[in-house]
Amino acid sequence: MDKAFHIKLRWLILLSTLVRILFANLLELGNDEVYYYTYALQPDWNHFDHPPMIGFLIKFFTLNLHWVNTFSMRLGAIFLAALNTWIIACIVRRIANDRAAFIAAILFTASIYSSIISGIFILPDSICNTFWLAALYCMVLIVKPKDKKEQTEALLFLGIWIGLACMSKVHGIFLWLGFLAYLFFHQRSLLKNWAFYVSLIISGLIISPIVLWNIQHDFITWRFHGERVSLLDAGIQIHFFLQAFFGQVLYNNPLLCLIYAYLALAVIKNWKYHTQHCRKEIAVILYCGLPIIFIASFISLFKQVLPHWSGAGFFSIMILAAVWIDQELSLEKIRTVRKVFNWMLFFTLGFMILAVCIIHFYPGNPIGIKSGNELGKEDVSIEMIGWEQFAKEFEKIRSEDLEQKRMQENDPILVNKWFPAGHILFYVARSLEIPLLGEGKLHDLHKFAWLNNMANPIQIADDAYYISPSNNHVEPYEI
């Protein structure tokens, strides 16, 4: 890489990492993050909701759970976000040049999804995105290699990266589907390469634990996700589509989406971006990215879809945008483009600052219920604050109960749903070393049904604590 752009890339990665570290320490863990702590607490070949890699990532960066706090939990996401910035720059450098590579790194850093949602918060996307980008890099080497040896090696590594992507989040299978579609329509000669079939076998072996676990557990993961996306008897719900659409726009940075929209118009108008030297590389990347975006958007017409489901698909558009911007970037446009990039980066930074300020100084924003037994319901600003304070208050209550012989040391906490059970486990039960037991339906408990195996079952006449926050309030007699 050109020395000047190499230095700029290093500074971009360093500064963005420092900013992520700062914000990671300003907010308590969210519902999903504390839930994935259970994957590290009780490792398995697969879990109710997702494959196991996120649990292994947490175990690694928490030193096998010997160093557990908000920062160490998120450290894996922060480290991988820095690595992903470098990988996407390497992809674009191979397709185009050093300047385009640096532009791709800027776009990646400006994306709220890649920089914050999966770059600070510890989610399956945090680790899946690394293997997704590594697979895209291998595909670029495969479709336009320097020599036969590079192509063969890239094919073999492709099977590893896609297998690990699937072991992180099952939507990694879109990588194989996209690559196979590209080969069928554009480069069938690769189907004659022995390494292609070995690569498929490697992926199959890596993801086999998911299949075997689901066979043992009545395909519970597939049935759970199948119900979430099933379109049977589902009518068109425009409000779900609008939620998903504008959610994706926000997650990917509205300013960045304006560039994507302008790029789409340019593609329709002419194919100037589609230069001869990078046609194959761009095509295979789009085959892997666009389907997951279109399918998630289509499902949102009928079912509620979370905006980050299609997040990895936007990496393909990001790569295409970086190449296109570099090709269109004349000297007189450089100053304007720099301003646009700065505004995109400041938007993402400002978004995070605003979120932190609301959570710390204005918890209970106007959308939440203000009083009664449902205080705070529908208020996302209170998800990542207050649990450390609550744990201290609960410790006082429990100490008094123990002192007055109302409770015993091993009396458990009962939970009935995976949230807020994750917060109760991480901030209360873990720190006070109290057993925690799930009581309720499997589809409510999720992983907590399996965690019951780590504690003694509750008996008739035993005492237990039951904690029900008002934003998810359920009376114990209802359970």
Secondary structure, DSSP 8 states (H G I E B T S, - for coil): --HHHHHHHHHHHHHHHHHHHHHHTTS---HHHHHHHHHHHS--SS-SSS-SHHHHHHHHHTTTTTS-SHHHHHHHHHHHHHHHHHHHHHHHHHHS-HHHHHHHHHHHHH-HIIIIITTTS--HHHHHHHHHHHHHHHHHHHHS-SSHHHHHHHHHHHHHHHHHHHHH-GGGHHHHHHHHHHHHHH-GGGGG-HHHHHHHHHHHHHHHHHHHHHHHTTTHHHHHHHHHH--TT----HHHHHHHHHHHHHHT-HHHHHHHHHHHHHHHH--TT--GGGHHHHHHHHHHHHHHHHHHHHHTTTS---GGGGGGGHHHHHHHHHHHHHHH--GGGHHHHHHHHHHHHHHHHHHHHHHHHHHHH--S-TTS--SGGGTTTT-GGGTTSSHHHHHHHHHHHHHHHHHTTSS-TT--EEE-SHHHHHHIIIIIIHHHT--EEE-S-HHHHTTHHHHGGGS----TT---EE---GGG---GGG-
